[in-house]
Amino acid sequence: MTDDRGELDLTKRVEELDKSLSIALDINDKYQRENVVLKKRAQEAEGENTIIKGIGNNSPEMRALQARVKEAEEINKLHQELNGKLQTRLTEVEADNKILSKQISDHIKNKEDLIRKAGLQ
């Protein structure tokens, strides 16, 4: 017979995974917002690039702009990698939650069956 501790441990694990999922979603939302800002910065830099082409590709303004574009692209790439990792982790947490939910459901069903067999219900 399974004791209540097993059920409490599963419930606690589901709560922990729910909290992890919530944190992962919050982090993902933050990076998505940052990506929007970075894309806008890259677009602005590209627009400035067009203007600066009239000045010349070797001007100090052009070199500064190229550095800004490169920086924005590198940050965007890093955020995309992080978002990919977060999405992978989120998928894992969702799968864990599904498994634990089934285990808890099965555990409760087994307890109910035992109670019925014992004639207590």
Residue pairs with C-beta under 8 A, 6 or more apart in sequence:
1 114
2 107
2 110
2 111
6 107
7 104
7 107
7 108
7 111
10 100
10 103
10 104
10 107
11 104
13 100
14 97
14 100
14 101
14 104
17 93
17 96
17 97
17 100
18 97
20 93
21 90
21 93
21 94
21 97
24 86
24 89
24 90
24 93
25 90
27 86
28 83
28 86
28 87
28 90
31 79
31 82
31 83
31 86
32 83
34 79
35 76
35 79
35 80
35 83
38 72
38 75
38 76
38 79
39 76
41 68
41 72
42 69
42 72
42 73
42 76
45 65
45 68
45 69
45 72
46 69
48 65
49 62
49 65
49 66
49 69
52 59
52 61
52 62
52 65
53 62
55 61
55 62
56 62
112 121
115 121
